[in-house]
Amino acid sequence: MTLVVLTGIPGSGSTTILNKTLEKVDYLHLNYGDVMTQIAIDNNVVENRDQLRKLSPETQKNIQKQAAAKISEESQSNNVIVDTHCTISTPKGFLPGLPKWVLEDLNPDLFILVEANPDEIIYRRLNDDTRERDVERVKDIQLHQEMNRAAAMAYATLTGATVKIIENHDNHLDSTIRKMVELLE
């Protein structure tokens, strides 16, 4: 079975591409944060997802590791796409979305980075009334995508996985989905 990590910065369209692609391929979709939340709820540590980030770093790491083990177990009998953050932009710098202890348990086969032009991302974010997103400049978005590329290659070095970048440009959704489907078949 195959375990794929799909990532893209907010506004890249990774969720849209994933949802459309899942209509055409036989993969189980797992959102890493959702898996962590369910584990924490089952262990009576939190009541909802927003409480995760308020836990001690050690508790978060423990739940993160449990989530990786659960996802890895699912990938023994299913093709799995894990939707997560490659890096997280914080006021103090970038955090890795997949620390070493997570990668060791996940052991993914492929990282897919969904990218778009910074101006496309800005436009998408401005027109998305369903989310409250930070306003970033073109150079900030460009840097975040570059950091994702660097992190994905570092993750690949640790796991032996490959890295594929899928470009998601405006008015090309159908061809982007075709590329994703071909990659996953």
C-alpha positions as CSV (number, residue, x, y, z in Angstrom):
1,M,0.0,0.0,0.0
2,T,1.1,3.6,-0.5
3,L,1.3,6.4,2.0
4,V,1.3,9.9,0.4
5,V,1.7,13.2,2.3
6,L,-0.1,16.1,0.6
7,T,0.6,19.7,1.6
8,G,0.2,23.2,0.4
9,I,0.2,26.6,2.1
10,P,-3.3,28.2,2.7
11,G,-4.7,29.4,-0.6
12,S,-2.7,27.0,-2.7
13,G,-5.8,24.9,-3.4
14,S,-4.5,21.7,-1.9
15,T,-7.8,20.9,-0.2
16,T,-9.8,21.5,-3.4
17,I,-7.5,19.4,-5.5
18,L,-7.5,16.6,-2.8
19,N,-11.3,16.5,-2.6
20,K,-11.7,16.3,-6.4
21,T,-8.9,13.8,-6.8
22,L,-10.4,11.5,-4.1
23,E,-13.5,11.2,-6.3
24,K,-11.3,9.4,-8.9
25,V,-8.8,7.3,-6.9
26,D,-9.0,4.7,-4.2
27,Y,-7.2,6.3,-1.3
28,L,-8.2,6.8,2.3
29,H,-7.9,10.5,3.3
30,L,-6.6,11.3,6.8
31,N,-6.1,14.8,8.0
32,Y,-3.2,14.7,10.5
33,G,-4.8,17.3,12.8
34,D,-8.1,15.5,12.9
35,V,-6.3,12.2,13.8
36,M,-4.5,14.0,16.6
37,T,-7.7,15.6,17.9
38,Q,-9.5,12.3,18.0
39,I,-6.7,10.6,19.9
40,A,-6.6,13.5,22.4
41,I,-10.4,13.4,22.8
42,D,-10.4,9.6,23.2
43,N,-7.8,10.0,26.0
44,N,-9.8,12.8,27.7
45,V,-7.0,15.3,27.1
46,V,-9.0,17.8,25.1
47,E,-12.6,18.4,24.1
48,N,-11.9,20.0,20.7
49,R,-9.2,20.7,18.2
50,D,-8.5,24.3,19.3
51,Q,-7.4,23.0,22.7
52,L,-4.5,20.9,21.2
53,R,-2.2,23.9,20.8
54,K,-2.6,24.7,24.5
55,L,-1.2,21.4,25.6
56,S,2.3,21.1,26.9
57,P,4.9,20.4,24.1
58,E,5.6,17.0,25.6
59,T,1.9,16.0,25.5
60,Q,1.6,17.4,21.9
61,K,4.6,15.3,20.8
62,N,3.1,12.2,22.4
63,I,-0.2,12.7,20.6
64,Q,1.7,13.5,17.4
65,K,3.6,10.3,17.6
66,Q,0.4,8.3,18.4
67,A,-1.2,9.8,15.3
68,A,1.7,8.8,13.1
69,A,1.5,5.3,14.4
70,K,-2.3,5.1,13.7
71,I,-1.9,6.5,10.2
72,S,1.0,4.1,9.5
73,E,-1.2,1.2,10.7
74,E,-4.0,2.4,8.3
75,S,-1.5,2.4,5.4
76,Q,-0.9,-1.3,5.9
77,S,-4.3,-2.2,4.4
78,N,-5.2,1.0,2.5
79,N,-3.6,3.5,0.2
80,V,-3.5,6.6,2.4
81,I,-3.3,10.4,1.6
82,V,-2.3,12.4,4.7
83,D,-3.3,16.0,4.5
84,T,-1.0,18.1,6.7
85,H,1.3,21.2,6.9
86,C,4.8,20.8,5.6
87,T,5.9,23.9,7.5
88,I,4.0,26.3,9.8
89,S,4.8,30.0,9.5
90,T,4.8,31.6,13.0
91,P,5.8,35.0,14.2
92,K,9.1,33.5,15.4
93,G,9.9,31.6,12.2
94,F,9.0,28.4,10.5
95,L,8.2,25.2,12.3
96,P,8.5,21.8,10.7
97,G,5.1,20.2,10.2
98,L,6.6,16.7,10.3
99,P,9.3,16.3,12.9
100,K,11.6,13.3,12.8
101,W,9.6,11.2,15.3
102,V,6.6,11.6,13.1
103,L,8.4,10.8,9.9
104,E,9.9,7.6,11.5
105,D,6.5,6.2,12.1
106,L,4.8,7.5,9.0
107,N,7.5,6.4,6.6
108,P,5.8,8.0,3.6
109,D,6.4,6.9,0.0
110,L,5.7,10.3,-1.6
111,F,5.4,14.0,-0.7
112,I,3.2,16.1,-2.9
113,L,3.5,19.9,-2.6
114,V,0.6,21.9,-4.2
115,E,1.8,25.3,-5.2
116,A,0.4,28.4,-7.0
117,N,1.7,31.8,-7.9
118,P,1.8,34.1,-4.9
119,D,-0.7,36.6,-6.6
120,E,-3.1,33.7,-7.2
121,I,-2.9,32.7,-3.5
122,I,-3.5,36.3,-2.4
123,Y,-6.5,36.5,-4.6
124,R,-7.9,33.2,-3.4
125,R,-7.4,34.1,0.3
126,L,-9.1,37.5,-0.2
127,N,-12.1,35.8,-1.8
128,D,-12.5,33.0,0.7
129,D,-15.2,34.1,3.1
130,T,-15.2,30.8,4.9
131,R,-11.8,31.3,6.5
132,E,-10.0,34.1,8.4
133,R,-6.5,34.2,7.0
134,D,-3.5,36.4,7.6
135,V,-2.7,38.9,4.9
136,E,0.7,38.2,3.5
137,R,2.9,39.9,0.8
138,V,4.0,38.1,-2.3
139,K,7.5,37.7,-0.9
140,D,6.1,36.1,2.3
141,I,4.1,33.6,0.3
142,Q,7.1,32.9,-2.0
143,L,9.3,32.3,1.0
144,H,6.7,29.9,2.6
145,Q,6.6,27.8,-0.5
146,E,10.4,27.7,-0.7
147,M,10.5,26.6,2.9
148,N,8.0,23.8,2.1
149,R,10.3,22.7,-0.7
150,A,13.3,22.6,1.5
151,A,11.5,20.8,4.3
152,A,10.0,18.3,1.9
153,M,13.5,17.4,0.6
154,A,14.8,17.1,4.1
155,Y,11.9,14.8,4.9
156,A,12.6,12.8,1.8
157,T,16.2,12.4,2.8
158,L,15.1,11.0,6.2
159,T,12.5,8.6,4.7
160,G,13.6,7.8,1.1
161,A,10.4,9.2,-0.3
162,T,10.1,11.2,-3.4
163,V,8.9,14.8,-3.7
164,K,6.6,16.0,-6.5
165,I,5.4,19.6,-7.0
166,I,2.0,20.0,-8.5
167,E,1.2,23.5,-9.8
168,N,-2.3,24.7,-9.3
169,H,-2.9,27.7,-11.4
170,D,-6.2,29.6,-11.8
171,N,-8.4,28.2,-14.6
172,H,-6.4,24.9,-14.8
173,L,-8.1,22.9,-12.1
174,D,-9.1,20.0,-14.4
175,S,-5.6,19.5,-15.7
176,T,-4.1,19.8,-12.2
177,I,-6.5,17.0,-11.0
178,R,-5.6,14.9,-14.0
179,K,-1.9,15.2,-13.0
180,M,-2.7,14.2,-9.4
181,V,-4.7,11.2,-10.5
182,E,-1.9,10.0,-12.8
183,L,0.6,10.4,-10.0
184,L,-1.5,8.3,-7.6
185,E,-2.5,5.5,-10.0
